[in-house]
């Protein structure tokens, strides 16, 4: 889905934006990259079920490089 409008959010206090990614150098070496690519959605789902951990939201982009942008309430909660 393409959103053409600008979107913003209002959040009281500080928050953390965490970028994590995976680059697929060889599509044929499935045993190297598929387990990692499959683990991230499960982790995100688990974090969404426990809001007390400080996880706010995540967005994922797929291309040769898979990027997940995560939003957290604080740095200590991200590091925990």
DAURPE-V910566 format. One record per residue. N is the residue number from 0. D_CENTER is the distance of its C-alpha to the mean C-alpha in Angstrom with 1 decimal. Layout:
N/D_CENTER ; N/D_CENTER
This chain:
0/17.8 ; 1/18.7 ; 2/19.0 ; 3/21.8 ; 4/22.1 ; 5/20.5 ; 6/18.4 ; 7/18.2 ; 8/17.5 ; 9/19.7 ; 10/18.6 ; 11/21.2 ; 12/20.9 ; 13/18.3 ; 14/14.5 ; 15/12.0 ; 16/9.4 ; 17/7.5 ; 18/6.8 ; 19/6.6 ; 20/8.5 ; 21/11.3 ; 22/14.6 ; 23/17.0 ; 24/20.4 ; 25/22.5 ; 26/21.7 ; 27/24.6 ; 28/23.4 ; 29/21.3 ; 30/21.8 ; 31/19.8 ; 32/16.6 ; 33/16.4 ; 34/16.0 ; 35/12.9 ; 36/11.4 ; 37/12.6 ; 38/11.4 ; 39/7.6 ; 40/8.3 ; 41/10.9 ; 42/9.1 ; 43/6.9 ; 44/10.4 ; 45/12.2 ; 46/10.5 ; 47/11.3 ; 48/14.8 ; 49/15.3 ; 50/14.9 ; 51/17.3 ; 52/14.6 ; 53/13.4 ; 54/9.9 ; 55/10.2 ; 56/7.6 ; 57/4.3 ; 58/5.5 ; 59/5.9 ; 60/9.2 ; 61/11.6 ; 62/14.7 ; 63/16.2 ; 64/13.2 ; 65/9.8 ; 66/7.2 ; 67/3.4 ; 68/4.2 ; 69/4.1 ; 70/7.8 ; 71/10.1 ; 72/13.9 ; 73/15.2 ; 74/15.0 ; 75/17.1 ; 76/14.8 ; 77/11.8 ; 78/14.3 ; 79/15.8
